[in-house]
Amino acid sequence: VFSIPEAKRQKVYYMWAQGDLETSCGESTVNDLIQLAGGRNVCESISNEHIAVNMEQIMVWNPDIIIMWYNEKKNPSDIINNEQWKLIKAVKNKRVHEFPEIFLCDLWTLKYTYAVKMVAKWTYPELFKDINLEKEKTSMLRMLYGKKGEDVIF
């Protein structure tokens, strides 16, 4: 768990691959992930696990960072260059990130810890500059799959 003072916690919007306006709120693994990384889920007060929202709601939340679930048809630049999103703080500051291949960040396996470290580093790069995500990935794959885990290439 990465402990960040409440006043400094960044607001995070999580975007599922099935739609830019689909997210996970308070009763979700994603909410836990964001909290463990020291962030604050923009919809943590909503008890639903998965909801669809409208663009106006995202504008009200105005997240500091957007995290995208892996989507082979879309990447962060698609959101950054989308006129609908241009007023959102995360987009203005180019703080839109996408998880890599699902195999590496499965939120329902031991790979969850890698995802937490990734979100922490993206959310607070100055605080977690010592986290080397490539080394973390190699270490995780070695722990889970032995020496052959190092040979998994993504």
C-alpha positions as CSV (number, residue, x, y, z in Angstrom):
1,V,0.0,0.0,0.0
2,F,1.3,3.4,-1.0
3,S,0.4,6.0,1.6
4,I,-0.3,9.5,0.2
5,P,-1.8,12.3,2.3
6,E,-5.5,12.8,1.6
7,A,-4.9,16.4,0.4
8,K,-2.3,15.2,-2.2
9,R,-4.2,12.2,-3.5
10,Q,-4.7,12.3,-7.3
11,K,-8.1,11.8,-8.8
12,V,-8.1,8.8,-11.1
13,Y,-10.7,7.8,-13.8
14,Y,-10.5,4.2,-14.9
15,M,-11.7,3.4,-18.4
16,W,-12.7,0.0,-19.5
17,A,-12.0,-1.2,-23.0
18,Q,-15.6,-1.7,-24.0
19,G,-16.2,2.0,-23.8
20,D,-14.6,5.3,-22.8
21,L,-17.5,6.1,-20.5
22,E,-17.5,2.7,-18.7
23,T,-15.8,2.7,-15.3
24,S,-15.6,0.9,-12.0
25,C,-16.6,2.5,-8.8
26,G,-16.5,1.9,-5.0
27,E,-17.4,-1.8,-4.8
28,S,-14.7,-2.9,-7.3
29,T,-11.3,-4.4,-7.6
30,V,-10.4,-1.4,-9.6
31,N,-11.3,0.9,-6.7
32,D,-9.0,-1.1,-4.5
33,L,-6.2,-1.0,-7.0
34,I,-6.5,2.8,-7.2
35,Q,-6.5,3.2,-3.4
36,L,-3.6,0.8,-3.0
37,A,-1.6,3.0,-5.5
38,G,-2.4,6.1,-3.4
39,G,-5.0,7.5,-5.7
40,R,-8.6,8.4,-5.3
41,N,-11.1,6.8,-7.7
42,V,-13.3,9.7,-9.0
43,C,-16.4,7.5,-8.4
44,E,-15.4,5.8,-5.2
45,S,-18.6,7.1,-3.4
46,I,-20.8,5.2,-5.9
47,S,-21.3,1.6,-4.7
48,N,-21.7,0.0,-8.1
49,E,-18.9,-2.1,-9.4
50,H,-19.3,-1.2,-13.0
51,I,-21.2,1.8,-14.5
52,A,-21.6,3.8,-17.6
53,V,-21.4,7.6,-17.2
54,N,-21.8,10.6,-19.5
55,M,-19.1,13.1,-20.5
56,E,-20.7,15.8,-18.4
57,Q,-20.0,13.6,-15.3
58,I,-16.4,13.1,-16.3
59,M,-16.1,16.9,-16.7
60,V,-17.4,17.4,-13.2
61,W,-15.0,14.8,-11.8
62,N,-12.1,16.3,-13.9
63,P,-9.6,13.5,-13.1
64,D,-5.9,14.2,-12.8
65,I,-5.1,10.9,-14.5
66,I,-6.9,8.4,-16.7
67,I,-6.0,4.7,-16.6
68,M,-7.2,2.6,-19.6
69,W,-7.7,-1.1,-19.5
70,Y,-5.8,-2.7,-22.4
71,N,-7.5,-2.1,-25.7
72,E,-6.0,-3.3,-28.9
73,K,-8.2,-0.8,-30.9
74,K,-7.4,2.3,-28.8
75,N,-4.5,3.8,-27.0
76,P,-3.9,6.9,-24.9
77,S,-3.2,9.2,-27.8
78,D,-6.8,8.5,-29.1
79,I,-8.2,10.0,-25.9
80,I,-5.6,12.8,-25.8
81,N,-6.5,13.8,-29.4
82,N,-10.3,13.4,-29.0
83,E,-12.0,16.8,-28.9
84,Q,-14.6,15.5,-26.4
85,W,-11.9,15.0,-23.8
86,K,-9.8,18.2,-24.4
87,L,-11.1,20.0,-21.3
88,I,-10.3,17.2,-18.9
89,K,-7.2,17.9,-16.7
90,A,-5.7,14.5,-17.3
91,V,-5.9,15.0,-21.1
92,K,-4.6,18.6,-20.9
93,N,-1.6,17.3,-19.0
94,K,-1.2,14.1,-21.2
95,R,-1.6,11.9,-18.2
96,V,-3.5,9.1,-19.9
97,H,-2.0,5.6,-19.5
98,E,-3.0,2.2,-20.7
99,F,-2.2,-1.1,-19.0
100,P,-0.2,-3.5,-21.2
101,E,-1.4,-6.8,-22.5
102,I,-4.0,-8.3,-20.2
103,F,-1.8,-11.3,-19.4
104,L,0.5,-9.0,-17.4
105,C,-2.1,-7.0,-15.4
106,D,-4.8,-9.5,-14.7
107,L,-6.5,-7.8,-11.7
108,W,-7.9,-11.1,-10.4
109,T,-4.5,-12.9,-10.0
110,L,-1.2,-12.3,-8.3
111,K,-0.3,-10.0,-11.1
112,Y,-2.5,-7.4,-9.4
113,T,0.6,-6.1,-7.4
114,Y,2.3,-5.3,-10.7
115,A,-0.7,-3.3,-11.7
116,V,-0.7,-1.4,-8.4
117,K,2.9,-0.5,-8.8
118,M,2.3,0.7,-12.4
119,V,-0.6,2.9,-11.3
120,A,1.4,4.3,-8.4
121,K,4.3,5.2,-10.7
122,W,2.0,6.8,-13.3
123,T,0.1,8.7,-10.7
124,Y,3.0,9.9,-8.6
125,P,6.1,9.7,-10.9
126,E,8.2,11.9,-8.7
127,L,7.5,9.8,-5.6
128,F,8.0,6.4,-7.3
129,K,10.9,7.2,-9.7
130,D,12.8,4.3,-8.2
131,I,10.2,1.8,-9.3
132,N,11.6,0.2,-12.4
133,L,8.5,-1.3,-14.1
134,E,10.6,-3.5,-16.5
135,K,12.4,-5.1,-13.5
136,E,9.1,-5.5,-11.6
137,K,7.6,-7.2,-14.7
138,T,10.6,-9.6,-15.0
139,S,10.6,-10.3,-11.3
140,M,6.8,-11.0,-11.3
141,L,7.1,-13.4,-14.3
142,R,10.1,-15.2,-12.8
143,M,8.2,-15.6,-9.5
144,L,5.1,-16.9,-11.2
145,Y,6.6,-19.0,-14.0
146,G,10.2,-19.7,-13.0
147,K,13.2,-19.0,-15.1
148,K,11.1,-19.4,-18.3
149,G,9.0,-16.5,-17.2
150,E,11.8,-14.1,-18.2
151,D,11.4,-15.3,-21.8
152,V,7.8,-14.1,-22.0
153,I,7.9,-11.1,-24.4
154,F,5.2,-8.4,-24.7
